[in-house]
Amino acid sequence: MNYDQWEIEVFYSESDYDKSEKIIKRINTFWRDKKLAQKALSEIKERADMLESIDLHYKTLETIGENKRDWMVFHETGRLLQYKISLLMDDGTRQEFSSFWDQDNFKHLEKMKIVRETFVEEEDEIIF
């Protein structure tokens, strides 16, 4: 039996004063439900747009108020953790991830996409 899982692939570039490097990296999780992977992708996009429009440094749950989103991660003190995101998983829980793709002076996000990986059970494959 074949099993499909969906992952998010991130394309970005990192540069310093001497060189620029293109990097492709996957978020360290997968979904069995493609719709949840699509939801994660849209939340990542919403977060990126929000990062551009408001300064998230030193924001708290109290100051964010009605702008609070499910993907936001807060420290126990109520401060928004800027380099974290919470994504909805297949089991209905949210899991926190580092947002390694965040843009800054040295990093530029190019695109993200959902990719399918298919795994085959051992007895369904013969290797010669």
C-alpha positions as CSV (number, residue, x, y, z in Angstrom):
1,M,0.0,0.0,0.0
2,N,1.2,3.5,-0.8
3,Y,1.1,6.3,1.7
4,D,1.1,9.9,0.7
5,Q,2.3,12.7,2.9
6,W,2.6,16.4,2.2
7,E,5.5,18.6,3.2
8,I,6.3,22.2,2.7
9,E,9.5,23.1,0.8
10,V,11.1,26.5,1.4
11,F,13.2,28.3,-1.2
12,Y,15.3,31.2,0.1
13,S,18.7,32.8,-0.4
14,E,21.3,33.8,2.2
15,S,24.0,36.2,1.5
16,D,26.9,38.0,3.2
17,Y,29.4,40.4,1.9
18,D,31.3,37.8,-0.1
19,K,28.7,35.4,-1.5
20,S,25.1,34.5,-2.0
21,E,23.7,31.0,-1.6
22,K,20.3,29.5,-2.7
23,I,18.9,27.1,-0.2
24,I,16.0,24.6,-0.4
25,K,14.9,23.2,2.9
26,R,11.8,21.5,4.2
27,I,9.8,22.3,7.4
28,N,10.5,19.4,9.7
29,T,7.0,17.9,9.6
30,F,4.5,16.3,7.3
31,W,0.7,16.1,6.9
32,R,-1.4,13.2,5.6
33,D,-4.2,15.7,4.9
34,K,-3.2,17.9,2.0
35,K,-5.8,20.6,3.1
36,L,-3.9,21.0,6.4
37,A,-0.6,21.5,4.5
38,Q,-2.4,24.1,2.4
39,K,-3.7,25.8,5.6
40,A,-0.2,25.8,7.0
41,L,1.1,27.4,3.8
42,S,-1.6,30.1,4.0
43,E,-0.8,30.8,7.7
44,I,2.9,31.1,6.8
45,K,1.9,33.6,4.1
46,E,-0.3,35.5,6.5
47,R,2.5,35.7,9.1
48,A,5.0,36.9,6.5
49,D,2.6,39.6,5.4
50,M,2.0,40.6,9.0
51,L,5.8,40.8,9.6
52,E,6.0,43.3,6.8
53,S,3.1,45.5,7.9
54,I,3.7,45.7,11.7
55,D,6.7,45.5,13.9
56,L,6.3,42.3,15.9
57,H,9.2,43.0,18.2
58,Y,8.1,43.2,21.8
59,K,4.5,42.7,21.0
60,T,2.4,41.1,23.7
61,L,-0.8,39.2,23.7
62,E,-2.4,42.2,25.4
63,T,-1.2,44.7,22.7
64,I,-2.1,42.4,19.8
65,G,-5.7,42.0,21.0
66,E,-8.1,41.2,18.2
67,N,-5.2,40.7,15.7
68,K,-4.3,37.5,17.5
69,R,-4.0,34.5,15.2
70,D,-3.9,30.8,15.9
71,W,-0.4,30.5,14.4
72,M,1.1,33.0,16.9
73,V,3.3,31.6,19.7
74,F,3.6,33.5,23.0
75,H,6.1,33.2,25.8
76,E,4.7,32.5,29.3
77,T,5.2,36.2,30.0
78,G,2.7,37.0,27.2
79,R,5.4,38.3,24.7
80,L,5.0,37.2,21.1
81,L,7.9,34.9,20.1
82,Q,8.9,36.4,16.7
83,Y,10.8,33.4,15.3
84,K,8.2,30.8,16.0
85,I,5.0,29.6,14.3
86,S,2.3,27.2,15.4
87,L,0.9,24.9,12.7
88,L,-2.2,22.7,12.8
89,M,-1.3,19.0,12.5
90,D,-3.3,16.0,11.4
91,D,-4.3,15.0,14.9
92,G,-6.0,18.4,15.5
93,T,-3.2,19.8,17.8
94,R,-0.9,22.7,16.9
95,Q,2.9,22.2,16.9
96,E,5.5,24.9,17.2
97,F,8.2,25.3,14.6
98,S,11.1,27.7,14.2
99,S,10.5,30.1,11.3
100,F,14.0,29.6,9.8
101,W,12.8,31.2,6.6
102,D,12.2,34.7,8.1
103,Q,13.6,37.4,5.9
104,D,16.2,39.8,7.2
105,N,19.2,41.8,5.8
106,F,21.0,38.6,4.8
107,K,18.1,36.2,4.0
108,H,15.5,36.6,1.3
109,L,12.5,34.2,1.0
110,E,11.7,33.3,-2.6
111,K,8.8,30.8,-2.5
112,M,7.3,27.9,-0.6
113,K,5.4,25.0,-2.0
114,I,3.6,21.8,-0.9
115,V,5.3,18.6,-2.2
116,R,4.0,15.1,-2.0
117,E,6.1,12.2,-0.7
118,T,4.9,8.7,-1.3
119,F,6.1,5.8,0.9
120,V,5.7,2.2,-0.1
121,E,5.3,-0.6,2.4
122,E,8.0,-3.2,2.4
123,E,5.9,-6.0,1.0
124,D,4.7,-3.8,-1.9
125,E,8.1,-3.4,-3.4
126,I,10.6,-5.7,-5.0
127,I,14.2,-4.5,-5.6
128,F,16.3,-6.5,-8.0
